Amino acid sequence: MNKRVYHFFFDHEKEEAWVNDMAEQGWHLKRTMVGYFIFEKGEPGQYIYRNELVKGKKQDYYDFLETMNIEFVSKFGCWAYYRKNKSEGPFELFSDSSSKIKYLKSISRLFIAATLLNLFFGFINLYIGLGESTERFLNMGVSFINFVVVMIMCIQIIKNERRKKGLQRELHIFEA
């Protein structure tokens, strides 16, 4: 039995927590795309799931994960999901604060690029919308959407920066 769910997230940690909550209820992730998840019914609490930005990862990385009994579940774009049997103990993709900080920096770079791109197109659409174009209402609407996306991305960038600062403080405490 499959369950299809539309649920859109901007925060990768909240998305991962939600997928793990679904797994606790016996719904195991089978496939995902942006905002679209397919689950299959199974044993509640059988798996722990992790998601990851995988831009630039090579096949040897996936082979390494396989040797650790980490199963690749789904990939869409530059995001991937993995799972591991809960009975095998805790499952983290990043074992130390330094690697988590580096990971958060790569996510922030992706969000910054999306922010700048939407800001650019937002101003172009605003400029066209303020002119004498016959599609000015469409351009104004698209411009509004671009600026909303910019605000959402900025919130995510700020969240990532806070997470990084917390990890850096943690790292500094252990080094001292």
C-alpha positions in Angstrom: 0.0 0.0 0.0 1.4 3.4 -1.0 0.7 6.8 0.3 1.3 10.0 -1.7 1.8 13.2 0.2 2.3 16.8 -1.0 4.3 18.7 1.6 6.7 21.4 0.8 9.7 22.3 3.0 12.4 24.9 2.8 14.1 23.7 5.9 16.0 20.4 5.3 16.1 19.5 9.0 12.3 19.9 9.4 11.8 17.8 6.3 14.1 15.1 7.6 12.3 15.1 11.0 8.9 14.8 9.2 10.1 11.8 7.1 11.4 10.2 10.3 8.0 10.8 12.0 6.3 9.2 9.1 8.6 6.2 9.4 7.8 5.9 13.1 4.1 5.6 12.0 5.1 2.8 9.6 5.3 4.9 6.4 8.7 4.3 4.7 9.9 6.7 2.1 10.1 5.2 -1.4 10.5 8.2 -3.6 10.6 12.0 -3.4 10.5 15.0 -5.6 10.2 18.7 -4.6 7.2 18.7 -2.3 6.0 15.3 -3.3 6.6 12.1 -1.3 5.7 8.5 -1.9 5.6 6.2 1.1 5.0 2.5 1.4 3.4 0.8 4.4 5.8 -1.1 6.6 6.9 -1.9 10.1 6.7 1.2 12.4 10.1 2.5 13.5 12.1 0.2 11.3 14.3 2.9 9.7 16.1 6.1 10.4 16.2 8.5 7.4 18.7 11.3 6.5 18.6 13.8 3.7 21.6 15.5 2.2 22.6 18.0 -0.4 24.7 15.8 -2.8 26.0 18.3 -5.3 29.4 17.2 -6.4 29.3 13.7 -4.8 31.0 10.9 -6.7 30.1 7.2 -6.9 32.8 6.2 -4.3 30.8 8.3 -1.7 27.7 6.2 -2.4 29.8 3.0 -2.3 31.2 4.1 1.1 27.7 4.6 2.5 26.7 1.2 1.2 29.6 -0.4 3.2 28.1 1.2 6.3 24.7 -0.5 5.6 23.2 2.9 4.6 20.7 2.4 1.8 20.1 5.0 -0.9 16.4 5.7 -1.2 15.7 8.5 -3.5 17.4 11.5 -5.3 15.8 14.5 -6.9 18.0 17.3 -8.3 20.8 17.8 -5.8 19.0 16.3 -2.7 19.1 12.7 -1.7 17.6 10.5 1.0 19.2 7.5 2.7 18.0 5.1 5.4 19.4 2.6 7.8 17.8 0.0 10.0 17.1 1.6 13.4 18.1 -1.7 15.1 21.7 -0.9 14.0 21.9 2.1 16.2 22.1 5.9 15.6 22.7 7.1 12.0 24.3 10.4 11.2 25.9 11.5 7.9 28.1 14.1 9.6 29.9 12.8 12.6 31.6 16.0 13.8 30.9 19.8 14.0 33.5 20.7 11.4 31.8 18.6 8.7 28.4 19.9 9.7 29.6 23.5 9.4 31.0 22.8 5.9 27.7 21.1 4.9 25.7 24.1 6.1 28.0 26.4 4.2 27.2 24.5 1.0 23.5 24.7 1.6 23.8 28.5 2.3 25.6 28.9 -1.0 22.8 27.2 -2.8 20.2 29.4 -1.1 22.2 32.5 -1.8 22.4 31.7 -5.5 18.6 31.1 -5.5 18.1 34.4 -3.7 20.2 36.4 -6.1 18.6 34.8 -9.1 15.1 35.5 -7.8 16.1 39.0 -6.9 17.4 39.6 -10.4 14.3 38.3 -12.1 12.1 40.1 -9.6 13.5 43.4 -10.6 13.3 42.6 -14.3 9.7 41.6 -13.9 9.0 44.7 -11.8 10.6 47.0 -14.4 8.6 45.4 -17.2 5.4 45.5 -15.1 5.8 49.2 -14.4 6.1 49.9 -18.2 3.5 49.9 -20.9 3.6 46.2 -21.5 0.4 44.4 -22.2 1.5 41.7 -19.8 2.3 44.1 -17.0 -0.1 42.5 -14.5 1.5 39.1 -15.2 5.0 40.6 -14.8 3.9 42.3 -11.5 2.5 39.0 -10.2 5.7 37.1 -11.1 7.8 39.9 -9.6 5.8 39.5 -6.3 6.4 35.8 -6.3 10.1 36.4 -6.9 10.3 38.7 -4.0 8.4 36.3 -1.7 10.9 33.6 -2.6 13.7 36.0 -1.8 12.3 36.6 1.6 11.8 32.8 2.3 15.4 32.1 1.1 16.7 34.9 3.4 15.0 33.3 6.3 16.6 30.0 5.5 20.0 31.6 5.1 19.6 33.2 8.5 18.6 29.8 10.1 21.6 28.1 8.6 23.9 30.9 9.9 22.5 30.4 13.4 23.0 26.7 13.1 26.6 27.3 12.0 27.3 29.7 14.8 25.9 27.2 17.3 28.2 24.5 15.9 31.2 26.9 15.9 30.6 27.7 19.6 30.3 24.0 20.3 33.6 23.4 18.4 35.3 26.2 20.2 34.3 24.8 23.6 35.7 21.4 22.8 38.9 22.9 21.4 39.5 25.1 24.5 
